[in-house]
Amino acid sequence: MKAIVTLREGTSATEAELIAFCRERMAHFKCPRTVEIRDALPRTATGKIQKYLLRRPYWEGSDGS
């Protein structure tokens, strides 16, 4: 599983720190294996996250199934 996160303003964290944080607080099978840190998540006008835009780079070049 991959997690895509944004950090609060004025904070910093590495991928390893975020994974370690999750492993301390969650069941092992629920923890992300990798973390992608982004500046912002794409949102609609009503504030919902546009998941299809997050998935698009991973589906490019495939038939979508």
Residue pairs with C-beta under 8 A, 6 or more apart in sequence:
1 31
1 32
1 33
2 32
2 33
2 34
2 35
2 36
3 18
3 22
3 32
3 34
3 35
3 36
4 35
4 36
4 38
4 41
4 54
5 18
5 35
5 36
5 37
5 38
6 37
6 38
6 39
6 40
6 41
7 13
7 37
13 21
13 37
15 34
15 35
15 37
18 32
18 35
18 37
19 31
19 32
19 33
19 35
22 30
22 31
22 32
23 31
41 49
41 50
41 54
42 49
42 50
42 53
42 54
43 49
43 50
44 50
